[in-house]
Amino acid sequence: TGSSDPYCIVKVDDEAIIRTATVWKTLSPFWGEEYEVHLQPTFHSVSIYVMDEDALSRDDVIGKVCITRDVLAEHPKGYSGWMSLSEVDPDEEVQGEIHLRVEVLGSRRLLRCTVLEAR
C-alpha cells in the first residue's frame, strides 16, 4: 500500500522496556513520546527498533539504531538528532532515519529517551 504502521521498541541490553504507540498508515510517523527508566550501572547499550505492525502476520522489523554506553559517555549532555536505521536481518535493505533525544540523568543513572519522529 506504500505505507507502514510503525511503532518503536526500546531495549536496554536486549531487554524490551518500552513500546511506543502505533502510528497508522504513514511513512513519516510522529510520536513525541518521552520515557524515563533506571539503568543498571553495568548496561552496555540502548537499542531502538522501528517495527511495522501487521494484523495478519508477525510484525516486521523496519530497522534499528543502537546507542552504546560509550556514545552516551561522549555526549554528557545527551545525544539528540537523526540517526540512520541499520538492518537487523543482513538480507534486508534498510532505508530510513529516526529522530531521538537520549540522555542519562545524574548519578541515579536515569535514562530519558524521547522518540520524536521517523522518515
N, C-alpha and C positions, 0 to 999 in steps of 0.2 A: 504493500500500500504506500510505500515511500515514507513511512513514519514509524516511530517506535513508541513504546510505553515505558519510558525509563524510570528507574529508581536507583538508589545507591545503597551499598552495604559498606560500612566502615568496620575494618578488622584491626585489632591490635594483636600482632604475632599470631595470625591465622585464627583468632577467636572473634567471631562476629559479635559486635557490641551495639551497633546502630543500624537501623534500616530507615531510609527516608520514605516519604510518601511517593507514590507513583504519579507521574505526570503523563496523562493520556494523550496519545496521538500527536507527538511532536518530535522533531529532531533538535530543538533548541529549548530544552526544559529549564525552568527557573524553580529552584527550591527555596532558597533563602532560609534554610533551617540551620540552627546552631545547637550544638550538643556539648556537654562537658562530662568527662569521665575521668576517674582516677587511674593513673598509670602506675604499674609496678616499677620499682627502681631498675629492674633488670630488663625492661621491654627493649625490643630490637627495632620494630618498625610499625608504622601505621599504614594500612593499605585501604584505598577506596576503590571499590568495584562498581562500575556502571553496568547495570543489568537492564534487560528488556523483558518486561513481564509478558507472559504468554499463557492465556487461559487454557489452551488445549494441549500444551506440552510443557516440557521443562523450560524454565526461564533461560534466556540466552545471556552470556556474558559479552557485553559490547567491548569492554576493555578495563584496564585498571591503572592506577598510579600508586606508587609506593614511596613513602617518605620515611627514611631511616632515622634512627636516633642521632646519627652523625650530622645529617642535614638539619635536623631541628637544633642541634648544638651550634651549628654555624649561623643560625638565624635566631639569636636570643630574644629578639622582639617578635618572633613569629615569621612564618612564611605566608605570603599572600600573592596569588597570581594564577595565571592559566598554566596548566600542566597538560602535556600531550599524553593521551592514553597509550598504553602498551598492551600487547596481546597477552592473553592468558594461555591460549592454545597456539603453538608455533605454526600451525597450518592455517590460521585465520589471519586475514588482513584487517588491521585496525586503523580507523581514522576518527579523529575527534579530540576534543580537549575538555577539561573540566576546570572550573574556576573555584578555587578553595582558599580559605584562610585557616591556617593551623598554627596554634601556639601552645606552649607549655607554660602554665602559670605557677609561679612561686615554688617554694620548697615542698608544697603538698603534691607536686607532680600532677596537677590537674590539666588534662588535655582539653583545649577548646578547639573544636573543629566546626567550621562554618562551611557548609556545602551550598554554594551560591547558584551556579548555573552550568550548563554544558552546551557544546555545539559540535 
